[in-house]
Amino acid sequence: MLPTSARLLRLLSLLETRRDWTGADLAERLNVTTRTVRSDVGKLRELGYPVEASPGVQGGYRLGAGAQLPPLLLDDDEAVAVAVGLRTATGVAGIGETSVRALAKLEQVLPSRLRHRVQALQAATVSVPGTGPVVDADVLTAIASAIRAGERLRFDYRSHDRTASRRDVEPHRLVGLHRRWYLVAWDTGRDDWRTFRVDRMTPKVPNGPRFAPREPPEGDVTQFVQRSVGAATWRYHAKVRLHTSAAYVRARLPLAVEVTPEGPDRCVAEVGSDSAAMLSLYLGLLEVDFEVLEAPELAAELAKTGERFLRAASAGSSRAPR
C-alpha cells in the first residue's frame, strides 16, 4: 500500500481525470479497501478539495467546484504542456491577458528543471498571429464540460451558408485545426457523426441527459475533421483511379474525402479542391499514374497542364548547351 500522502495525491489525480468514480473503482486503482477510500476522501475535504459523494449502489465520488480554487495537481509533462499552451493561446476571445497572468503564476512555482524546458521551447518557437474567427472562452468551456460529463449538448448553429438550426448532439471531442475550433459529435437528429465550427455555436443550458460513449468516427477524429472540413468548403469534386495503394494516397493526399482499395496497388479516390487546376497539380505531385473516372473538367485541365509543361520542356531543351 502507498503511504498516506502519496495515496492522497494519487486519489486526487484520479478524481481530476474523470467526472464520476465508484468507491469500488477507486479502491481497486489504489489497492485499498472502500473504507480507506472514504477516509482519504475526508482528508482531501479537510485540505480544501470539494469531493462530492452520492450514496447507493450506483453512488460514488466526484471532484466538485468549491468556493475557492484549491491546489491543482500536475505531473511534469502536464505542467510543461500547460505553460506552453498559455504562451501560444490563440483563437479564444479575451484569453490573451488572462493567459499571461496564469503563466506568471505557474512559472513562479515551476521547479528549475521544468522552467528550463519551457524557456527552451519558447526560445525555439515562433507564433504567427491568427486572423481567423475568435471563439468565446465560455463556449469552449461549456462544450468541454459536456464532453467530460458525458452529457448531451443543445445549441443553436449557423452553417457555412448562414442557415440557422437547433442541434441536439452527443459531444465527443474538440479539435483545433488551422486556427479554428471544431466539435466532433453524434447528431441525434441526423443519426450520424457531424463536425461543427465552434465559433458558429450558441450552447443552451441546461445540458441534456447522460449518454453512453460511441466509438469515434473512422477511428481518428483528426482525420475525420480534416475530411469533413474540406468536403464542406470545396467547390470542385472528382473521382479518380490511382495506380498505387490506398495507404499511399491517404498519407499524401489531404484532398481525398474517401479512398477505396481495388487491390494492393490500385484504388479509387473521391477528391476535391477549389478548382480543377489546383486538383490537377495535387494529383501530379503523387507521381503515380491515374485515370479520371468522373469530372470532364479535370480531364480538360490535365490536358492544358500537360501541354504547358511540354512547351516549357521544349523551350528549355532548345537553349541547353550541346
C-alpha positions as CSV (number, residue, x, y, z in Angstrom):
1,M,0.0,0.0,0.0
2,L,1.2,3.5,-0.8
3,P,2.0,5.9,2.1
4,T,-1.0,8.1,3.0
5,S,0.4,11.3,1.5
6,A,1.3,9.6,-1.8
7,R,-2.1,7.8,-1.9
8,L,-3.9,11.1,-1.4
9,L,-2.1,12.6,-4.4
10,R,-2.9,9.5,-6.4
11,L,-6.6,9.7,-5.4
12,L,-6.7,13.4,-6.3
13,S,-5.2,12.7,-9.7
14,L,-7.8,10.0,-10.4
15,L,-10.7,12.4,-9.4
16,E,-9.3,15.0,-11.8
17,T,-9.2,12.7,-14.8
18,R,-12.9,11.5,-14.7
19,R,-16.1,13.1,-13.5
20,D,-17.6,10.1,-11.6
21,W,-15.9,7.2,-9.7
22,T,-17.4,4.5,-7.7
23,G,-15.8,3.7,-4.4
24,A,-15.0,0.2,-5.6
25,D,-13.2,1.5,-8.7
26,L,-11.1,3.9,-6.6
27,A,-10.3,1.2,-4.1
28,E,-9.2,-1.1,-6.9
29,R,-7.0,1.6,-8.5
30,L,-5.4,2.4,-5.2
31,N,-5.2,-1.2,-3.9
32,V,-7.0,-0.3,-0.7
33,T,-10.4,-1.0,0.8
34,T,-13.5,1.1,0.2
35,R,-13.3,2.2,3.9
36,T,-9.8,3.6,3.3
37,V,-11.2,5.5,0.2
38,R,-13.8,7.1,2.4
39,S,-11.2,8.1,4.9
40,D,-8.9,9.5,2.3
41,V,-11.8,11.5,0.7
42,G,-12.4,13.0,4.2
43,K,-8.7,14.1,4.3
44,L,-9.0,15.7,0.9
45,R,-12.0,17.7,2.1
46,E,-10.0,18.9,5.1
47,L,-7.4,20.2,2.6
48,G,-10.0,22.2,0.7
49,Y,-10.9,19.9,-2.1
50,P,-14.7,19.7,-2.6
51,V,-15.2,16.0,-3.1
52,E,-18.9,15.2,-3.5
53,A,-20.3,11.8,-2.6
54,S,-23.6,10.1,-3.6
55,P,-25.0,7.1,-1.7
56,G,-26.4,3.9,-3.0
57,V,-25.3,1.1,-5.3
58,Q,-24.8,3.5,-8.2
59,G,-23.2,6.2,-6.0
60,G,-19.7,7.3,-6.0
61,Y,-17.4,10.3,-5.8
62,R,-16.7,13.4,-8.0
63,L,-14.5,16.4,-7.6
64,G,-16.9,19.4,-7.4
65,A,-16.5,23.2,-7.6
66,G,-15.6,24.9,-4.4
67,A,-15.8,28.5,-3.1
68,Q,-12.1,28.9,-3.8
69,L,-9.5,27.2,-6.0
70,P,-7.6,24.5,-4.2
71,P,-4.1,23.5,-5.3
72,L,-4.0,21.8,-8.7
73,L,-2.1,18.6,-9.1
74,L,0.0,18.4,-12.3
75,D,2.8,16.0,-13.2
76,D,6.0,17.3,-15.0
77,D,4.7,16.8,-18.6
78,E,1.3,18.3,-17.8
79,A,2.9,21.4,-16.2
80,V,5.1,21.9,-19.3
81,A,2.1,21.4,-21.6
82,V,0.0,24.0,-19.7
83,A,2.9,26.6,-19.7
84,V,3.5,26.1,-23.5
85,G,-0.3,26.3,-24.2
86,L,-0.6,29.5,-22.2
87,R,2.3,31.1,-24.2
88,T,0.7,30.2,-27.5
89,A,-3.0,30.6,-26.7
90,T,-4.8,31.9,-29.8
91,G,-8.3,32.0,-31.3
92,V,-10.1,32.4,-27.9
93,A,-11.7,35.7,-27.0
94,G,-10.2,37.6,-24.0
95,I,-7.7,34.9,-23.2
96,G,-4.5,36.8,-24.1
97,E,-4.2,38.9,-20.9
98,T,-5.6,36.1,-18.7
99,S,-3.2,33.5,-20.1
100,V,-0.2,35.9,-19.3
101,R,-1.3,36.2,-15.7
102,A,-1.8,32.5,-15.3
103,L,1.6,31.8,-16.9
104,A,3.3,34.2,-14.5
105,K,1.8,32.3,-11.5
106,L,2.7,28.9,-13.0
107,E,6.3,29.8,-13.8
108,Q,6.7,31.1,-10.3
109,V,6.2,27.7,-8.8
110,L,7.8,25.5,-11.5
111,P,10.9,23.6,-10.5
112,S,14.0,24.9,-12.3
113,R,14.3,21.7,-14.4
114,L,10.8,22.4,-15.8
115,R,11.3,26.1,-16.2
116,H,14.4,25.4,-18.4
117,R,12.3,23.1,-20.6
118,V,9.6,25.8,-21.0
119,Q,12.2,28.5,-21.7
120,A,13.9,26.3,-24.3
121,L,10.6,25.7,-26.1
122,Q,9.9,29.4,-26.0
123,A,13.3,30.3,-27.5
124,A,13.0,27.8,-30.3
125,T,9.5,28.6,-31.5
126,V,7.7,31.5,-33.1
127,S,3.9,32.0,-33.1
128,V,2.2,33.6,-36.2
129,P,-0.7,35.9,-35.2
130,G,-4.0,34.4,-36.4
131,T,-6.6,36.2,-38.4
132,G,-9.4,33.7,-38.2
133,P,-12.6,33.7,-36.2
134,V,-12.4,34.1,-32.4
135,V,-14.2,31.7,-30.1
136,D,-15.7,32.7,-26.8
137,A,-13.9,31.1,-23.9
138,D,-17.2,30.3,-22.1
139,V,-18.5,28.4,-25.2
140,L,-15.3,26.3,-25.2
141,T,-15.6,25.6,-21.5
142,A,-19.3,24.7,-21.8
143,I,-18.6,22.2,-24.6
144,A,-15.6,20.7,-22.8
145,S,-17.6,20.3,-19.6
146,A,-20.4,18.4,-21.5
147,I,-17.8,16.1,-23.1
148,R,-16.2,15.4,-19.7
149,A,-19.6,14.8,-18.1
150,G,-20.9,12.6,-21.0
151,E,-24.0,14.8,-21.3
152,R,-25.9,15.7,-24.4
153,L,-25.4,19.2,-25.7
154,R,-28.0,21.5,-27.2
155,F,-27.1,24.6,-29.2
156,D,-28.2,27.0,-32.0
157,Y,-26.0,26.6,-35.1
158,R,-25.2,28.8,-38.1
159,S,-24.0,26.8,-41.1
160,H,-21.5,27.7,-43.8
161,D,-24.3,29.2,-45.9
162,R,-25.7,31.0,-42.8
163,T,-28.7,28.7,-42.4
164,A,-29.8,28.6,-38.7
165,S,-30.8,25.4,-37.0
166,R,-31.1,23.9,-33.5
167,R,-29.0,20.8,-32.8
168,D,-29.0,18.1,-30.1
169,V,-25.8,16.1,-30.1
170,E,-23.6,13.7,-28.1
171,P,-20.3,15.6,-27.9
172,H,-17.1,13.6,-28.4
173,R,-14.0,15.8,-28.9
174,L,-12.9,19.3,-29.5
175,V,-10.3,19.6,-32.4
176,G,-8.2,22.6,-33.2
177,L,-7.4,22.8,-36.9
178,H,-5.9,25.7,-38.9
179,R,-6.6,28.2,-36.0
180,R,-10.2,27.2,-35.8
181,W,-12.0,25.0,-33.2
182,Y,-14.3,22.2,-34.3
183,L,-16.6,19.9,-32.3
184,V,-17.0,16.3,-33.4
185,A,-20.3,14.9,-32.2
186,W,-23.0,12.4,-32.9
187,D,-26.0,14.4,-34.2
188,T,-29.1,12.7,-32.8
189,G,-31.4,14.4,-35.3
190,R,-29.3,13.3,-38.3
191,D,-28.3,9.9,-36.7
192,D,-24.7,10.3,-37.9
193,W,-21.4,11.9,-36.9
194,R,-21.0,15.6,-37.7
195,T,-18.4,18.3,-37.4
196,F,-19.4,21.8,-36.1
197,R,-17.5,25.1,-36.1
198,V,-17.4,26.2,-32.5
199,D,-17.5,29.9,-33.4
200,R,-20.9,29.3,-35.0
201,M,-22.4,27.6,-31.9
202,T,-24.5,29.1,-29.2
203,P,-24.9,26.5,-26.4
204,K,-28.2,26.2,-24.5
205,V,-28.5,25.3,-20.8
206,P,-29.0,23.0,-19.1
207,N,-27.3,20.1,-20.8
208,G,-29.3,17.0,-21.9
209,P,-29.2,13.6,-20.3
210,R,-26.2,11.4,-19.9
211,F,-25.2,9.1,-22.8
212,A,-23.1,6.0,-23.4
213,P,-19.9,7.0,-25.4
214,R,-19.8,5.7,-29.0
215,E,-16.8,4.5,-31.0
216,P,-15.1,7.6,-32.6
217,P,-15.8,8.1,-36.3
218,E,-13.3,6.2,-38.6
219,G,-11.2,5.6,-35.5
220,D,-9.4,9.0,-35.8
221,V,-11.3,12.3,-35.1
222,T,-8.5,14.4,-36.5
223,Q,-8.7,12.8,-40.0
224,F,-12.5,12.9,-39.8
225,V,-12.4,16.7,-39.2
226,Q,-9.9,17.3,-42.0
227,R,-12.1,15.4,-44.5
228,S,-15.3,16.9,-43.2
229,V,-14.0,20.5,-43.3
230,G,-12.5,20.0,-46.8
231,A,-15.6,18.4,-48.2
232,A,-17.8,21.2,-46.8
233,T,-15.9,24.0,-48.4
234,W,-14.5,22.7,-51.7
235,R,-16.2,24.0,-54.8
236,Y,-15.0,21.2,-57.1
237,H,-15.2,17.3,-56.7
238,A,-13.9,14.5,-58.8
239,K,-13.4,10.7,-58.7
240,V,-10.1,9.2,-60.0
241,R,-8.4,5.8,-60.1
242,L,-4.8,5.8,-58.9
243,H,-2.3,3.1,-59.6
244,T,-0.9,2.9,-56.1
245,S,-2.0,1.7,-52.7
246,A,-4.8,3.3,-50.7
247,A,-2.4,3.8,-47.8
248,Y,-0.1,5.8,-50.0
249,V,-2.9,8.1,-51.2
250,R,-4.3,8.7,-47.7
251,A,-0.9,9.6,-46.4
252,R,0.0,12.0,-49.2
253,L,-3.3,13.5,-50.5
254,P,-5.1,15.6,-47.9
255,L,-7.8,16.4,-50.5
256,A,-9.1,12.8,-50.5
257,V,-12.5,12.5,-49.0
258,E,-12.8,8.8,-49.4
259,V,-10.3,6.2,-50.7
260,T,-11.5,2.7,-51.7
261,P,-8.9,0.0,-52.3
262,E,-9.1,-2.1,-55.5
263,G,-6.1,-4.3,-54.8
264,P,-2.6,-3.9,-53.3
265,D,-1.5,-1.3,-55.9
266,R,-4.7,0.4,-57.1
267,C,-7.5,2.4,-55.5
268,V,-10.3,4.8,-56.3
269,A,-10.4,8.2,-54.6
270,E,-13.0,10.8,-54.2
271,V,-11.2,14.1,-54.1
272,G,-11.9,17.8,-54.1
273,S,-10.4,21.3,-54.3
274,D,-11.3,24.9,-55.0
275,S,-10.6,24.4,-58.7
276,A,-9.7,21.7,-61.3
277,A,-6.3,23.4,-61.8
278,M,-5.4,23.0,-58.2
279,L,-6.6,19.5,-58.1
280,S,-4.6,18.5,-61.2
281,L,-1.4,19.9,-59.5
282,Y,-2.0,17.9,-56.3
283,L,-2.6,14.7,-58.3
284,G,0.6,15.3,-60.3
285,L,2.6,15.6,-57.0
286,L,1.7,12.0,-56.2
287,E,4.0,10.8,-59.0
288,V,1.7,7.9,-59.9
289,D,-0.4,7.0,-63.0
290,F,-4.1,7.7,-62.6
291,E,-7.4,7.8,-64.6
292,V,-10.2,10.4,-64.4
293,L,-13.5,8.4,-63.8
294,E,-15.8,11.4,-63.2
295,A,-15.3,15.1,-63.9
296,P,-14.6,16.0,-67.6
297,E,-13.3,19.5,-66.4
298,L,-10.4,17.7,-64.6
299,A,-9.5,15.8,-67.8
300,A,-9.5,19.1,-69.8
301,E,-7.4,20.8,-67.2
302,L,-4.9,17.9,-67.2
303,A,-4.5,18.3,-71.0
304,K,-3.9,22.0,-70.6
305,T,-1.4,21.5,-67.8
306,G,0.4,18.8,-69.8
307,E,0.7,21.0,-72.9
308,R,2.0,23.8,-70.8
309,F,4.7,21.6,-69.2
310,L,5.7,20.2,-72.7
311,R,6.2,23.7,-74.0
312,A,8.3,24.6,-71.0
313,A,10.4,21.4,-71.5
314,S,10.8,22.1,-75.3
315,A,11.9,25.6,-74.7
316,G,14.4,24.5,-72.0
317,S,15.9,21.8,-74.2
318,S,16.4,24.2,-77.2
319,R,18.5,26.5,-75.1
320,A,20.6,23.8,-73.4
321,P,24.3,23.8,-74.4
322,R,25.2,21.0,-76.8
